[in-house]
Amino acid sequence: MSEEEGLSKGQQKKMQKKAEKAQAKNNHKATTPPIAEAVETPVFSPKWTLLNASMDDPASLKVLWTAHHYQVPLVSGVTTTSRHAVLQYGNEKVFGGGNAMAQAIAFAASKTTFSEQMMMEEWLEWERTVLRVDPATGLAHLAQSLSRPQLVGASVTVADICILTTLSTLPVASFPPEVQQYVHIHQSALMTAQKALACFEPRLSKVVDMIFDKIIRQLFGNDIALPGNITQACQNTQHGDFQCNAAMPTFAFLKKQPGSSSSEYQSPQDVAQAIVRAVGTDHPILMDLQVNGPGFVLCRLQPAFLEQHINGWLFTGQLPFPPISQNEICVVDFSSPNIAKEMHVGHLRSTIIGESVCRVLEAAGHYVHRVNHVGDWGTQFGMLIQYLKEEYPQVIAQDGALPNISDLTEFYKNAKARFDADADFKKTSQTNVVELQSGDPQCLKIWKMLCDVSRLEFEKVYQRLDVNVKECGESFYNPKIPAVIEEFEKAGRLSIEEGGAKCVFVEGMKVPLMLQKSDGGYGYDSTDMAALKYRLFELKADRIIAITDLGQNDHFKLVFAGGKEIGWLQNGQRLKHIGFGTVNGEDGKRFKTRSGETVRLVDLLDESVSRMESKLRERIQEGKANITEEEVHEVAEAIGYGAVKYYDLRRNPTSSYKFSYDEMLSTSGDTAVYLLYARVRLESIAAKAKAEFNVDVEDLLRQQHPVKITHPSERNLVLHLQKYADVMEQTLDDLYPYHICDYVYKLANAASEFVTKCRVLGDPEMSNRLLLCHATTLAMHQCFDLLGIRHIKRI
């Protein structure tokens, strides 16, 4: 049977008309090169790049397999502008699905005739509209059409590749014999392509998971229900790299099947042994498989695969993020100090956790609204306005001038003392509140002065911590509260309680939402419900994250439940509260000064820098530093601020901790100082290689010198490096930056072991090991960026 006979008559006529039309066009324009000639010239430059490749994406496999078959160089990359695989030729994107992208590569590289090109297009259209839509009909039709190992011409084409890719997603047991034979003939090429795709998939856990999932389904059928993740990284690397946990649920499934008592699988260990046999001893990715315990399958990754994996991203200059399902609009509510109060140690955690969360989301490609929900509205402003009137009358008389309030905390305390002690002052303050809410010009002017003075103080902290946040305080939402109350009232959800308070009782919550107090005022519930509605409907947020102390956990549960109750969460939006513990002193109580006062955040940060400056000057005097006196302050700022951040971020935010300058500024252990020193050490090795051996890492990168694993410490380092995407996926899920801290600390330890056991400078493997040093500094650089830690080249 010919290729044409394998197609329907309609398809054959359609193909013939296309051919006749094209031939007529060619005869009419003799100067136009025939289409057959146009497809004969291979075009390999500029480079083809596959962005966002994923192991579980058939489109990615089609493109990889096509590139491998036609020997077209293809490099990997990441884009945050799309959630799907994207093929790029130079700077131009190839639009379309997997078939279109694969066809673009085949068209550029193959020497097919016009007739063959048209046949391939027909088969690709059939794969898209028939085989994918109605596999049973498609398989029957394909079985009738198969008279040779290839569908078009005498060799494999993109038509075979795309159809075989789709067949790999279907249960083999349902295939007619002709299709089974067709698949068997090309099985080796499919496995080679899958191995190549595994090198493009940034998540090692995903690669291993997909391998075991496919083998288990081939052994026991597609109906088996497996947990979401059937593999995990081994806690003890002496046992292996990964552990498959699927034998137990698989055995439980088999026991429920008819005839299970006579089955060859009488225990989870039997299932595990079958999995090991199916993987075999010559698998291109997995090695050293063994069964442990009740049925755990332990394995290691082949060194050759790890080499391909790291070489896939090393020359791009960026460790790849895991692919995301969609680009989201995120709102991160963090820091949130109060106007007329200085930021203190209690604001430290929200500020630095929030900044890191924003950086992670942005790096993944999401659009982030960084919101500073400052406390700039409320009854306390009545007394603050009155106190400023009395203490700074000359400033109020001037336009544009700001009062010289050097200590906001002291200003607030003095105003509060007057409010508590002076009845007339208290009465006037209460009048000021009414006038402020009514828009009195003078009260508004003084209120704005207080906000401006406070912002200047807040900015001192934000500049030190490299924090970027946009203020949107309680006053912004105040006018929006009545509409929220009206919406709940119209929905019949509002309850008028004794005294006139307007409340909403939410199922499962012990206390109601109080949308309006009995005196007509608004509280936190009112403001936060208005903020929630604004963020969902005006900012179009897909994900909202509020970062405050753990004490507000129940409050946010109530607010989020209220939003769900009124029907605001109809589109799968995700709401999350990240609650954090307290920062304590050596005595285990909240961190305060010796006099019992709350520690100003600026003072805390400056003390860290001051102590680091002293340490650096000591090193200079001892001849152990590579910086000058002029560089001390800048380096001390990078290390001092970074040390404070890392000391906080390295732990689960829900836990409290004791603040210790000695611990956080230590050069050993899990500290930013140790990590910065580790990175500088790697940088210095690269600098010496260039100065003393005339080997430049940048030249090696330009030449695309491949990494080769020649020592166990090299393998250990490469394995740790390539856990980056898995760690980022976990961080994007729960938004806890401590995963990144844990990764970079373990990476630094692996790098330390590597440079201790493997001589770099002057060794025959120097070029290879310099690239490993560079890859490690690259990974640490990206982690520091996500954590908000500044970079230094020398210490």
LINRA-V19271 format. One record per helix or strand of 3 or more residues. SS is the DSSP state (2 for helix, 1 for strand). FROM is the first residue (numbers start at 1). TO is the last residue. Records with the same first field share a line. If there is no record, write none. Layout:
SS=FROM-TO + FROM-TO
This chain:
2=4-6 + 9-28 + 35-38 + 58-69 + 98-109 + 114-131 + 135-145 + 158-167 + 172-174 + 177-185 + 187-200 + 204-220 + 246-255 + 260-262 + 268-279 + 303-314 + 345-363 + 380-391 + 393-396 + 408-421 + 423-437 + 441-465 + 474-478 + 481-490 + 524-537 + 550-565 + 601-621 + 629-649 + 661-664 + 672-693 + 697-702 + 712-721 + 724-734 + 738-757 + 766-787
1=48-51 + 74-77 + 86-89 + 92-94 + 231-233 + 242-244 + 286-292 + 296-301 + 329-333 + 367-372 + 502-504 + 513-516 + 543-549 + 574-580
